[in-house]
Amino acid sequence: MVDALQSIVSRETDPNDTVVVSICSFHAGSAANIISGSAELRGTVRTFSPDVRKALPEMMERIIKNTCAAYRADYEFEMYADLPATITDARCAGIGREAVVDILGEEAIYSYPGTPGGEDFAFILEKIPGIYAFIGCRNEEKGCVYPLHHDHFDLDEDAMMNGVGFYLGYLLHAQTKQW
């Protein structure tokens, strides 16, 4: 099932679209010598495309249904796919950039085209221009080196001061702009 679902990314969507289908939790059985009668798979899907987001449940259920049919298994499928992509407003990003440069300098800026992370804040950004920014909390000296969602993830809490500074700097810079 896990391998079959990956065909959505490799065969059913435009390779120029960002699409992530991840099975992150797989629970089956209770002992090493007993074949389980059931399994529960949980995961996440991410995409920037609203059309792909709407199509994913049907694609996934078709693959699950047919894979289960091939092995004479039953299935139940539930999916919550209403979370839109988190898209920062370009003007707000410019204000955020100014604030970061003032506080931490140009070397603190890192820009990238996007991340397919899932975030409830996306609902707000659909209605109100805003910014979703990463503050950064890695510190090799403290052993804070693992990425988000890693089972050893830890953050350098001292980085929270940069977050407070960013928010305050953003507010001060936003005040000077004409909306």
Secondary structure in CASP SS format (residue, H / E / C, confidence):
PFRMAT SS
TARGET T0000
AUTHOR 0000-0000-0000
METHOD secondary structure of the structure
MODEL  1
M C 1.00
V H 1.00
D H 1.00
A H 1.00
L H 1.00
Q C 1.00
S H 1.00
I H 1.00
V H 1.00
S H 1.00
R H 1.00
E H 1.00
T C 1.00
D C 1.00
P C 1.00
N C 1.00
D C 1.00
T C 1.00
V E 1.00
V E 1.00
V E 1.00
S E 1.00
I E 1.00
C E 1.00
S E 1.00
F E 1.00
H E 1.00
A E 1.00
G C 1.00
S C 1.00
A C 1.00
A C 1.00
N C 1.00
I C 1.00
I C 1.00
S C 1.00
G C 1.00
S C 1.00
A E 1.00
E E 1.00
L E 1.00
R E 1.00
G E 1.00
T E 1.00
V E 1.00
R E 1.00
T E 1.00
F C 1.00
S C 1.00
P H 1.00
D H 1.00
V H 1.00
R H 1.00
K H 1.00
A H 1.00
L H 1.00
P H 1.00
E H 1.00
M H 1.00
M H 1.00
E H 1.00
R H 1.00
I H 1.00
I H 1.00
K H 1.00
N H 1.00
T H 1.00
C H 1.00
A H 1.00
A H 1.00
Y C 1.00
R C 1.00
A C 1.00
D C 1.00
Y C 1.00
E C 1.00
F C 1.00
E C 1.00
M C 1.00
Y C 1.00
A C 1.00
D C 1.00
L C 1.00
P C 1.00
A C 1.00
T C 1.00
I C 1.00
T C 1.00
D C 1.00
A H 1.00
R H 1.00
C H 1.00
A H 1.00
G H 1.00
I H 1.00
G H 1.00
R H 1.00
E H 1.00
A H 1.00
V H 1.00
V H 1.00
D H 1.00
I H 1.00
L H 1.00
G C 1.00
E H 1.00
E H 1.00
A H 1.00
I C 1.00
Y C 1.00
S C 1.00
Y C 1.00
P C 1.00
G C 1.00
T C 1.00
P C 1.00
G C 1.00
G C 1.00
E C 1.00
D C 1.00
F H 1.00
A H 1.00
F H 1.00
I H 1.00
L H 1.00
E H 1.00
K H 1.00
I C 1.00
P C 1.00
G C 1.00
I C 1.00
Y C 1.00
A C 1.00
F C 1.00
I C 1.00
G C 1.00
C C 1.00
R C 1.00
N E 1.00
E H 1.00
E H 1.00
K H 1.00
G C 1.00
C E 1.00
V C 1.00
Y C 1.00
P C 1.00
L C 1.00
H C 1.00
H C 1.00
D C 1.00
H C 1.00
F C 1.00
D C 1.00
L C 1.00
D C 1.00
E H 1.00
D H 1.00
A H 1.00
M H 1.00
M H 1.00
N H 1.00
G H 1.00
V H 1.00
G H 1.00
F H 1.00
Y H 1.00
L H 1.00
G H 1.00
Y H 1.00
L H 1.00
L H 1.00
H H 1.00
A H 1.00
Q H 1.00
T C 1.00
K C 1.00
Q C 1.00
W C 1.00
END
